[in-house]
Amino acid sequence: MVLNTPESLSKVKEFCTFGYDKKYVDLAKECGDGENKENVYYYGAPLVLFVCYDRTACWTHPQNGESSGVTDAAIIATHMMLEAASIDLATVWISYF
């Protein structure tokens, strides 16, 4: 999913912050981008690619019942980030919500 409207990016800023966990507040001030204060994971990106998976559609290991969704989504996101880097675009992996 591509998030690039002011409304959707506003929601990303809201959730991509150290501010929710007090043990990271000092680090957040140190790493802040200036404009967004504690939104250290957002960095003012003009768009966000939201990678997710459908729990009902992914493969499930027959012995332990584990879904492949998390691994598959991580592989896809990694390939997307590598492709972005190959054309000199900066990326950041956000998994802290």
KEFI-784286 format. One record per residue (C-alpha): residue in three letters; residue number from 1; x, y, z. Coordinates in steps of 0.05 Angstrom, whole numbers, plus 5000, padded with zeros to 4 digits. Layout:
BEGIN
+-----+-----+------+------+------+
:  aa :   i :    X :    Y :    Z :
+-----+-----+------+------+------+
: Ala : NUM :    X :    Y :    Z :
...
+-----+-----+------+------+------+
This chain:
BEGIN
+-----+-----+------+------+------+
:  aa :   i :    X :    Y :    Z :
+-----+-----+------+------+------+
: Met :   1 : 5000 : 5000 : 5000 :
: Val :   2 : 5027 : 5069 : 4982 :
: Leu :   3 : 5015 : 5123 : 5033 :
: Asn :   4 : 5028 : 5192 : 5003 :
: Thr :   5 : 4970 : 5237 : 5020 :
: Pro :   6 : 4977 : 5289 : 5075 :
: Glu :   7 : 4924 : 5251 : 5115 :
: Ser :   8 : 4958 : 5183 : 5111 :
: Leu :   9 : 5028 : 5212 : 5123 :
: Ser :  10 : 5000 : 5248 : 5184 :
: Lys :  11 : 4979 : 5181 : 5212 :
: Val :  12 : 5048 : 5152 : 5198 :
: Lys :  13 : 5080 : 5209 : 5236 :
: Glu :  14 : 5033 : 5196 : 5294 :
: Phe :  15 : 5053 : 5123 : 5301 :
: Cys :  16 : 5126 : 5126 : 5282 :
: Thr :  17 : 5155 : 5158 : 5343 :
: Phe :  18 : 5195 : 5140 : 5404 :
: Gly :  19 : 5148 : 5184 : 5444 :
: Tyr :  20 : 5104 : 5126 : 5464 :
: Asp :  21 : 5159 : 5091 : 5502 :
: Lys :  22 : 5189 : 5136 : 5556 :
: Lys :  23 : 5255 : 5097 : 5558 :
: Tyr :  24 : 5270 : 5123 : 5488 :
: Val :  25 : 5253 : 5197 : 5499 :
: Asp :  26 : 5326 : 5220 : 5506 :
: Leu :  27 : 5347 : 5181 : 5445 :
: Ala :  28 : 5288 : 5210 : 5407 :
: Lys :  29 : 5312 : 5281 : 5420 :
: Glu :  30 : 5381 : 5262 : 5397 :
: Cys :  31 : 5356 : 5229 : 5333 :
: Gly :  32 : 5300 : 5277 : 5316 :
: Asp :  33 : 5298 : 5307 : 5247 :
: Gly :  34 : 5285 : 5377 : 5273 :
: Glu :  35 : 5219 : 5386 : 5238 :
: Asn :  36 : 5182 : 5327 : 5269 :
: Lys :  37 : 5217 : 5327 : 5338 :
: Glu :  38 : 5208 : 5256 : 5364 :
: Asn :  39 : 5184 : 5225 : 5298 :
: Val :  40 : 5252 : 5195 : 5286 :
: Tyr :  41 : 5227 : 5139 : 5242 :
: Tyr :  42 : 5190 : 5184 : 5193 :
: Tyr :  43 : 5245 : 5232 : 5171 :
: Gly :  44 : 5197 : 5273 : 5128 :
: Ala :  45 : 5188 : 5220 : 5075 :
: Pro :  46 : 5144 : 5241 : 5016 :
: Leu :  47 : 5114 : 5171 : 5014 :
: Val :  48 : 5111 : 5108 : 5054 :
: Leu :  49 : 5104 : 5037 : 5027 :
: Phe :  50 : 5064 : 4998 : 5077 :
: Val :  51 : 5080 : 4924 : 5068 :
: Cys :  52 : 5030 : 4876 : 5099 :
: Tyr :  53 : 5002 : 4806 : 5088 :
: Asp :  54 : 4935 : 4770 : 5092 :
: Arg :  55 : 4938 : 4719 : 5148 :
: Thr :  56 : 4884 : 4677 : 5114 :
: Ala :  57 : 4921 : 4673 : 5048 :
: Cys :  58 : 4992 : 4654 : 5067 :
: Trp :  59 : 5023 : 4586 : 5075 :
: Thr :  60 : 5021 : 4554 : 5144 :
: His :  61 : 5072 : 4504 : 5167 :
: Pro :  62 : 5036 : 4437 : 5176 :
: Gln :  63 : 5074 : 4415 : 5239 :
: Asn :  64 : 5078 : 4479 : 5280 :
: Gly :  65 : 5021 : 4521 : 5250 :
: Glu :  66 : 5068 : 4581 : 5239 :
: Ser :  67 : 5048 : 4628 : 5183 :
: Ser :  68 : 5098 : 4648 : 5130 :
: Gly :  69 : 5068 : 4718 : 5125 :
: Val :  70 : 5118 : 4756 : 5168 :
: Thr :  71 : 5177 : 4724 : 5133 :
: Asp :  72 : 5147 : 4734 : 5063 :
: Ala :  73 : 5131 : 4807 : 5077 :
: Ala :  74 : 5202 : 4819 : 5104 :
: Ile :  75 : 5232 : 4788 : 5042 :
: Ile :  76 : 5189 : 4831 : 4997 :
: Ala :  77 : 5205 : 4894 : 5036 :
: Thr :  78 : 5280 : 4878 : 5034 :
: His :  79 : 5279 : 4870 : 4959 :
: Met :  80 : 5241 : 4936 : 4952 :
: Met :  81 : 5293 : 4971 : 4995 :
: Leu :  82 : 5350 : 4941 : 4955 :
: Glu :  83 : 5319 : 4964 : 4890 :
: Ala :  84 : 5308 : 5034 : 4918 :
: Ala :  85 : 5382 : 5036 : 4940 :
: Ser :  86 : 5402 : 5016 : 4869 :
: Ile :  87 : 5371 : 5080 : 4843 :
: Asp :  88 : 5399 : 5123 : 4900 :
: Leu :  89 : 5336 : 5128 : 4941 :
: Ala :  90 : 5343 : 5127 : 5017 :
: Thr :  91 : 5298 : 5080 : 5056 :
: Val :  92 : 5285 : 5062 : 5128 :
: Trp :  93 : 5252 : 5000 : 5157 :
: Ile :  94 : 5198 : 5018 : 5207 :
: Ser :  95 : 5172 : 4962 : 5250 :
: Tyr :  96 : 5161 : 4999 : 5316 :
: Phe :  97 : 5088 : 5019 : 5324 :
+-----+-----+------+------+------+
